[in-house]
Amino acid sequence: MKVEFYVFCLFFLLTSSTVSISQVVSKSTVEDQKEVQVTAYNNNLGLIKDTREINLSLGEGELRFMDVASSIMPVTVHVKSLNFPEDFAVLEQNYEYDLINADKLLDKYVGKKIKIIDWNEFQDRKDTIEATLLSNNAGQIYKINNEIYLGHPGYKVLPEIPENLIAKPTLTWNYENSSKKPHTLEVSYLTSNISWKADYVVVLNEKDTSADISGWVTLDNKSGATYKNAGLKLVAGEVHRVDKRAKRALYAMESESGAPSFEEKSFFEYHIYNLQRKTTIKDKQTKQISLLEAVNVETYKEFLVYGSTISFTRPYREQNPKQPVNVYIKFKNSEDNNLGIPLPAGIMRLYKKDHESSLQFIGEDKVEHTPKDEEIKLKIGEAFDVVAERAQTDYKKITTNLHESEWEITVRNHKEEDVIVGIVEPMSGNWQVISSSHSYNKEGAFKIRFDIEVPKDEEVKVKYRVRVGL
């Protein structure tokens, strides 16, 4: 009787432990999600906060947390219970990324029997063949009826999916739980392949004295997950990382227009932009969201000609070479100028209406992160109707280390209005302007600038003589 009792107890314990083991394996999918927040950075990095309500068995168990980004950085994962933090502890964490595909499935069945279903077109029926898979290396090799087949047509049928293969990336935790009530778990992690940038449209008025500016955020998500009804924050600034691996690609694009809906605040040494509503960020999607709208921003057009330092210490053989007259648009990012918010780095594209009131593209330039009350200067292109030429009219080598040269810069204006052209001359060594036909400003230790008014259909010659000691 005692032996039978012990056998019965042993059987009871074994069966009980089997039931217990089957109960402590829990799975959580995106269906359990209560909230998700996405913080995107400029350098191909995103921070995901995924909050789910999950029932867990008491004691030790395993939780399989599914529907995470395939580009997740496993070492950055952090999980905590928001409602019962003292009752939940993680004992071990694993990241399962051995995802199912045809080759991996066949790899698991090397040396095993599978079925191959082939269509017999002569008899108009399906034939089922039993085969042993010998190899799946650069093609399949089968043994069928004691013959070796190098490949075989037809559908390969497997009896089941091996346990160590999963359909999607999964975080698994071995946990210890002492709460009978569901946990609200917040799981946060960093993922690569999610980034954002800013793009701006600047529409100039007829006289180039003001502009309407609209800013757009372009969010690029290739992280391997979709974030439904997510809270979105954007961090502007260069966050230092040990290893940067940025890759660019373009997928489906979705645009969200309307009133600007980001709230900007300073954050550490960066700026953070918080979208004031929820948005769905699909995997492999480029989404555009309105960032700002500014009207009647005062602008100033500037013409600049740049010289070179290499010719002050030797004869300049080329006479009257044409110099490019660069065109810039400048404006101040201030509240008085209908702006005054920190502008994230991006591309500013400029447009203007032609004589038929049709908007035309006139140039673009990249801007860095720009704080409020700073000036933005955009190079648009080169002037067509303003021409500059440079000539060295005299050169003397006074001593081995002392040189003297005279220069003439001619500016011709073929436009229908007067223009002001800035001539910027970089200097070198110990320099001294001996004489000049026009007044100039010293802009630093090695730079002078002439600002010359050139009437329409006229030319102006600027002459100066400089002595340079090395």
Secondary structure, DSSP 4 states (H G I P E B T S, - for coil): -HHHHHHHHHHHHHHHHHHHHHHSEEEE-GGGEEEEEEEEESSSEEEEEEEEEE---SEEEEEEEES--TTB-GGG-EEEESS-GGGEEEEEEEEE--B--HHHHHHHTTTSEEEEEEEETTTTEEEEEEEEEEE-SSS-EEEETTEEEE---SEEE-S---TT-BSS-EEEEEEEE--SSPEEEEEEEEEESEEEEEEEEEEE-TTSSEEEEEEEEEEEE-SS--EEEEEEEEEES----S---------EEEEE-SS--EEEEEETTEEEEEESS-EEE-TTEEEEEEEEEEEEEE-EEEEEEE--STTTTS-----S-EE--EEEEEEE-SGGGT--SPBPSEEEEEEEE-TTS-EEEEEEEEE--B-TT-EEEEEEEE-SSEEEEEEEEEEEEEETTEEEEEEEEEEEE-SSS-EEEEEEEE--SEEEEEEESS--EE-STTEEEEEEEE-TTEEEEEEEEEEEE-
